[in-house]
Amino acid sequence: MDIIQNEKNYILQVYKRYPLVLVRGKGKYVWDEQGKRYLDFFSGLSVCNVGHCHPRVVSAVKRQAAKLMHVSNLYYTEPQVALAARLVERTFPGKVFLSNSGAEANECAIKLARKWGKQTVAGGDMPDRYEIVTFLNSFHGRTLATLSATGQKKFHKGFEPLLNDFPFAEFNDLGSVERLLNEKTVAVLVEPVQGEGGVHVATKEFLQGLRTLCDHRKLLLIVDEIQSGMGRTGSLFAWQRYGVKPDIITSAKSLAGGLPLGATIVSDAAAQAFNAGDHGSTFGGNLVSCAAAIEVLSILDPALLEKVDALGNYFMFRLAKLARKYPFIKAVRGLGLMTGLELTVPGRDIVTACLDKGLLINCTQETVLRFLPPLIINRNDIRTAVGILDEALSEIHAA
Ligand SMILES: *Cc1c(COP(=O)(O)O)cnc(C)c1O
């Protein structure tokens, strides 16, 4: 079967794919149909943070799949409760809503913030509050509410009218947030590191300033950790590196190490806004996904997380060296192993050149090369990747 041709025949054409059919993965490597091996510095968009088909995740999945896959959320099940307890233990006292994806995790946060903003919940003589300040260049998902919350026009095009109560502030600019606040504002939604937007890292002053602002105005601080979470930046969640405690965390992507799962972790105070019947999902907190996530969390232990920071620093150091060699490299940015290289030229050709040489990387915003390697790599893998990237860049440079 010609997979690439048949994909065009049968699959809705919303993805611009690279001409590559992948069939197998193990740790930091994936293999294509011809048996060619690739070093994966993309991890399925920061989904396989513990590497492909981690043996402990695979056996947890097998065990749970053979035991019980689904019974609906009308009954109690052990894997959901065990996972939620672990997430709370490693964040703050609160409650968790389990869903299936990032967009759903954010959708839950948005609905909860709205409910919390109703006079009946917030109390006093406050008017209903429902505006959520988000940021230019942000990415929060593809459902209509999360698309409305996404501060990038290119994703909105063709889908208007959207919800119009997500005013967009400038990332890393507190003043721009303050100017948007009014009596209708209920929350601020922010990625500690903007991923899709081109790997922009929040400054400490900015996140701390947002916390102070939210405290003064009685707003919920929601951090979208769907990409920056699960060890990616060197702590379980990026906010933990900033000393800024949010009211709500959204997680997905790498949460279940390759299976679909979303989580909205809500502080005990905010959690009171939801009552039975206010939200739900048939598949939310699928038992096999939960079993995988429990294993992922235990693999992401302090020893592994500590290595991420050192590896990230080494990677940034090597990329900075490349930046001195190639004048078309404009900036090197990152936190932990969430890394970007901004070019003054389009990046897609470089991604393709790396692919030919056996390295998977990504390009976002046309000109930002994005690297999201599995957290289990070592310095040697970084040297290999930088070597391949160097070759690819020199070819483009020579052309
Ligand atoms: C990927 C992503 C989402 C959306 O997650 P889906 O699982 O694709 O719905 C939301 N926010 C951020 C920061 C993301 O990176």
The ligand as an SDF file (V2000), in Angstrom:
LIG
                    3D

 15 15  0  0  0  0  0  0  0  0999 V2000
   -0.3220   21.4590   21.9450 C   0  0  0  0  0  0  0  0  0  0  0  0
   -0.7970   22.5550   22.8160 C   0  0  0  0  0  0  0  0  0  0  0  0
   -2.1510   22.7420   23.1030 C   0  0  0  0  0  0  0  0  0  0  0  0
   -3.2360   21.9000   22.4770 C   0  0  0  0  0  0  0  0  0  0  0  0
   -3.1340   20.5470   22.8050 O   0  0  0  0  0  0  0  0  0  0  0  0
   -3.9500   19.4590   21.9320 P   0  0  0  0  0  0  0  0  0  0  0  0
   -3.7010   18.1800   22.6570 O   0  0  0  0  0  0  0  0  0  0  0  0
   -3.3800   19.4790   20.5530 O   0  0  0  0  0  0  0  0  0  0  0  0
   -5.3770   19.8600   21.9560 O   0  0  0  0  0  0  0  0  0  0  0  0
   -2.4960   23.7530   23.9830 C   0  0  0  0  0  0  0  0  0  0  0  0
   -1.5670   24.5400   24.5530 N   0  0  0  0  0  0  0  0  0  0  0  0
   -0.2520   24.3950   24.2960 C   0  0  0  0  0  0  0  0  0  0  0  0
    0.7380   25.2920   24.9760 C   0  0  0  0  0  0  0  0  0  0  0  0
    0.1800   23.4090   23.4180 C   0  0  0  0  0  0  0  0  0  0  0  0
    1.4820   23.3000   23.1280 O   0  0  0  0  0  0  0  0  0  0  0  0
  1  2  1  0
  2  3  1  0
  2 14  2  0
  3  4  1  0
  3 10  2  0
  4  5  1  0
  5  6  1  0
  6  7  2  0
  6  8  1  0
  6  9  1  0
 10 11  1  0
 11 12  2  0
 12 13  1  0
 12 14  1  0
 14 15  1  0
M  END
$$$$
